[in-house]
Amino acid sequence: MESVSQTTVGSSHSNRTLVIMAKAPRPGRVKTRLTESLSSSAVTALYRCFLEDTLALSKSLTSVEVAVMCPEPDQDELADLFGNTVRVVAQKGEGLAAGLTSVFRYFTAAGGHHVIAFNSDSPHLPPSVLDSAFDILATHDVVVGPTHDGGYYLVGAKAAHPSLFEGDGMGTGGALDRLLSSTNALELSTSFTQPFYDIDVASDLTRLAAELRLAPARAPRTAAWLSESPRCGAQLRAGAGKP
């Protein structure tokens, strides 16, 4: 059974729950594809900014409980990082598919809850997209936020479907097609939020940096880190040009 940090705040009375899929920011364990262009320590610092901005984005929504799902070894570290302001739940099993399965098993268990699992590397997503996802979920079994690379940045449901994420992961190429094959097989009505992008490789981060220079309030901690790291900018430009 999933365990819950005993020091986090209690849940709200809302029937809408947004769950951030997260890992503790440790070198070599987060956003590893970015280490082709940045040092491991830089990637770790950047991911910490992602987490903080993603939490702030999530908490900007009204009448939504915010929680975190993570691998069990990361639970205490994330609870400390977030200042015990959100419920941090340890997933059952290893890998992202197990984490997603744990989200819906845990948070829909009481019944009547609309639950959305959201990745931790789209801190610049407009809050209106998350609001629209909950609106869609009111009239559909499943809502999906597709990414441009064949994955998805969010998925929501009102019940647990154990086979929905078998062999799947949000950010991997082809993940969206596999998820839709599962929703079709389970005869679940499905609709979509607008396509967006998450941060996986140097070109994604270069795009994000350009956008945040114009609108830093979208992800202020990430924007500040990028603007204060000129060496990072040079590394990104070099990395983005690699085949």
C-alpha positions as CSV (number, residue, x, y, z in Angstrom):
1,M,0.0,0.0,0.0
2,E,1.2,3.5,-0.8
3,S,2.6,5.4,2.2
4,V,2.0,9.1,2.9
5,S,4.3,11.6,4.5
6,Q,3.1,12.0,8.1
7,T,4.2,15.6,8.3
8,T,2.4,17.0,5.3
9,V,-0.8,19.0,5.5
10,G,-4.2,17.4,5.4
11,S,-6.3,17.2,2.3
12,S,-8.9,19.8,1.3
13,H,-12.6,19.1,0.8
14,S,-12.4,19.6,-3.0
15,N,-13.2,16.7,-5.2
16,R,-10.6,17.8,-7.7
17,T,-7.0,16.7,-7.1
18,L,-3.9,17.6,-9.1
19,V,-1.0,15.2,-8.5
20,I,2.5,16.2,-9.5
21,M,4.7,13.3,-10.6
22,A,8.1,14.1,-9.1
23,K,11.5,12.8,-8.1
24,A,13.9,14.2,-5.5
25,P,16.4,16.5,-7.3
26,R,19.5,14.3,-7.1
27,P,22.4,14.3,-9.6
28,G,22.1,11.5,-12.2
29,R,18.4,10.8,-11.5
30,V,16.5,13.6,-13.0
31,K,16.2,14.9,-16.6
32,T,19.2,12.8,-17.7
33,R,18.9,13.6,-21.4
34,L,19.8,17.2,-20.5
35,T,23.2,16.1,-19.3
36,E,24.2,15.8,-22.9
37,S,24.4,19.6,-22.8
38,L,24.6,20.6,-19.2
39,S,26.5,19.3,-16.2
40,S,24.7,16.9,-13.8
41,S,24.8,19.5,-11.0
42,A,23.3,22.1,-13.3
43,V,20.5,19.8,-14.4
44,T,19.7,19.0,-10.8
45,A,19.5,22.7,-9.8
46,L,17.3,23.3,-12.8
47,Y,15.0,20.5,-12.0
48,R,14.6,21.8,-8.5
49,C,13.4,25.1,-10.0
50,F,11.0,23.1,-12.2
51,L,9.6,21.5,-9.0
52,E,9.2,24.8,-7.2
53,D,7.5,26.5,-10.1
54,T,5.3,23.5,-10.8
55,L,4.1,23.5,-7.2
56,A,3.4,27.3,-7.4
57,L,1.5,26.8,-10.7
58,S,-0.6,24.0,-9.2
59,K,-1.4,26.0,-6.1
60,S,-2.6,28.9,-8.2
61,L,-5.7,26.9,-9.1
62,T,-8.8,27.4,-7.0
63,S,-10.8,24.6,-5.3
64,V,-8.1,22.0,-6.2
65,E,-6.1,19.8,-3.8
66,V,-2.5,19.5,-4.7
67,A,-0.4,16.4,-3.9
68,V,2.8,14.8,-5.0
69,M,3.4,11.2,-6.1
70,C,7.0,10.0,-6.0
71,P,9.3,6.9,-5.7
72,E,9.3,5.7,-2.1
73,P,13.0,6.6,-1.4
74,D,12.3,10.2,-2.4
75,Q,9.3,10.8,-0.1
76,D,11.0,12.4,2.9
77,E,13.3,14.6,0.8
78,L,10.4,16.0,-1.3
79,A,8.3,16.6,1.8
80,D,11.2,18.7,3.2
81,L,11.7,20.5,-0.1
82,F,8.1,21.5,-0.3
83,G,8.0,22.6,3.3
84,N,5.4,20.0,4.2
85,T,2.8,22.1,2.4
86,V,1.4,19.3,0.3
87,R,0.7,15.6,0.8
88,V,3.6,13.5,-0.6
89,V,2.6,10.0,-1.4
90,A,5.1,7.2,-2.2
91,Q,4.1,5.1,-5.2
92,K,3.8,1.3,-5.2
93,G,6.2,-0.3,-7.6
94,E,9.0,1.2,-9.7
95,G,8.8,3.4,-12.8
96,L,6.5,6.0,-14.2
97,A,3.8,3.5,-15.2
98,A,3.6,2.2,-11.6
99,G,3.5,5.8,-10.4
100,L,0.6,6.7,-12.6
101,T,-1.3,3.6,-11.6
102,S,-0.6,4.5,-8.0
103,V,-2.0,8.0,-8.5
104,F,-5.4,6.8,-9.5
105,R,-5.6,3.8,-7.2
106,Y,-4.8,6.1,-4.2
107,F,-6.7,9.3,-5.0
108,T,-9.9,7.8,-6.5
109,A,-10.3,5.2,-3.7
110,A,-12.9,7.2,-1.8
111,G,-15.0,7.7,-4.9
112,G,-16.3,10.9,-6.5
113,H,-12.9,12.4,-7.1
114,H,-11.6,13.9,-10.3
115,V,-7.8,13.3,-10.4
116,I,-5.2,14.6,-12.8
117,A,-1.6,13.5,-12.9
118,F,0.7,16.3,-14.1
119,N,4.4,16.0,-15.0
120,S,7.0,18.1,-13.2
121,D,8.8,19.5,-16.2
122,S,6.2,21.8,-17.7
123,P,6.3,24.6,-15.1
124,H,5.4,27.2,-17.8
125,L,2.0,25.7,-18.6
126,P,-0.8,28.3,-18.4
127,P,-3.0,27.6,-15.4
128,S,-6.1,27.8,-17.7
129,V,-5.0,24.6,-19.3
130,L,-5.2,22.7,-16.0
131,D,-8.6,24.3,-15.3
132,S,-9.8,23.2,-18.7
133,A,-8.6,19.6,-18.0
134,F,-10.8,19.4,-14.9
135,D,-13.7,20.8,-16.9
136,I,-13.2,18.1,-19.6
137,L,-13.0,15.4,-16.9
138,A,-16.4,16.4,-15.7
139,T,-17.9,15.0,-18.9
140,H,-15.4,12.3,-19.9
141,D,-13.8,9.3,-18.4
142,V,-10.3,10.4,-19.3
143,V,-8.6,13.6,-20.2
144,V,-5.1,13.8,-21.8
145,G,-2.7,16.6,-22.5
146,P,-0.6,15.6,-25.5
147,T,3.0,16.7,-26.1
148,H,4.4,17.4,-29.5
149,D,6.8,14.4,-29.3
150,G,4.2,11.7,-28.9
151,G,4.0,11.7,-25.1
152,Y,1.6,13.5,-22.8
153,Y,2.1,16.0,-20.0
154,L,-1.0,15.2,-18.0
155,V,-3.7,12.5,-17.8
156,G,-6.8,12.6,-15.7
157,A,-9.5,10.1,-14.7
158,K,-12.3,9.6,-12.1
159,A,-11.5,5.9,-11.4
160,A,-8.6,3.5,-11.3
161,H,-8.1,1.4,-14.4
162,P,-5.2,-1.0,-13.5
163,S,-4.3,-1.8,-17.1
164,L,-4.4,1.7,-18.4
165,F,-0.6,2.4,-18.1
166,E,0.9,-1.0,-18.6
167,G,4.4,-0.6,-20.1
168,D,3.7,3.2,-20.4
169,G,5.3,6.5,-19.4
170,M,4.2,10.0,-19.9
171,G,7.2,11.5,-21.6
172,T,8.3,8.6,-23.9
173,G,7.8,8.6,-27.6
174,G,4.7,6.7,-28.6
175,A,3.3,6.9,-25.1
176,L,0.2,8.8,-26.3
177,D,-0.7,6.1,-28.8
178,R,-0.3,3.4,-26.3
179,L,-2.5,5.2,-23.8
180,L,-5.2,5.8,-26.4
181,S,-5.1,2.1,-27.4
182,S,-5.7,1.3,-23.8
183,T,-8.6,3.8,-23.4
184,N,-10.2,2.4,-26.6
185,A,-9.8,-1.2,-25.3
186,L,-11.4,-0.2,-22.0
187,E,-14.2,1.8,-23.8
188,L,-13.4,5.0,-21.9
189,S,-14.5,8.3,-23.3
190,T,-11.5,10.5,-23.8
191,S,-10.9,14.1,-24.7
192,F,-7.8,16.4,-24.9
193,T,-6.4,19.6,-23.7
194,Q,-4.2,21.7,-26.0
195,P,-0.9,20.2,-27.1
196,F,2.1,21.5,-25.2
197,Y,5.8,20.7,-24.7
198,D,7.8,19.5,-21.7
199,I,11.5,19.8,-21.2
200,D,13.4,16.7,-22.2
201,V,16.3,17.8,-24.4
202,A,18.5,20.9,-25.0
203,S,16.3,22.3,-27.8
204,D,13.3,22.2,-25.4
205,L,15.2,24.1,-22.8
206,T,16.4,26.6,-25.4
207,R,12.8,27.3,-26.4
208,L,11.7,27.6,-22.8
209,A,14.5,30.1,-22.0
210,A,13.5,32.3,-25.0
211,E,9.9,32.3,-23.8
212,L,10.8,33.0,-20.2
213,R,12.9,36.0,-21.2
214,L,9.7,37.6,-22.5
215,A,7.4,36.3,-19.8
216,P,9.4,35.3,-16.7
217,A,6.4,35.3,-14.4
218,R,5.2,32.1,-16.1
219,A,8.0,30.2,-14.2
220,P,9.9,32.7,-12.1
221,R,12.3,30.4,-10.4
222,T,13.3,28.7,-13.6
223,A,13.5,32.0,-15.4
224,A,15.8,33.4,-12.7
225,W,18.1,30.4,-12.8
226,L,18.4,30.5,-16.6
227,S,19.1,34.3,-16.7
228,E,21.7,34.0,-13.9
229,S,23.5,31.1,-15.7
230,P,25.2,32.6,-18.8
231,R,27.4,29.6,-19.1
232,C,24.3,27.4,-19.2
233,G,23.1,29.5,-22.2
234,A,26.3,28.8,-24.1
235,Q,26.1,25.1,-23.3
236,L,22.5,24.9,-24.5
237,R,23.3,26.6,-27.8
238,A,26.1,24.1,-28.4
239,G,24.0,21.2,-27.3
240,A,20.9,22.2,-29.3
241,G,23.1,22.2,-32.5
242,K,24.1,18.5,-32.0
243,P,22.5,16.0,-34.4
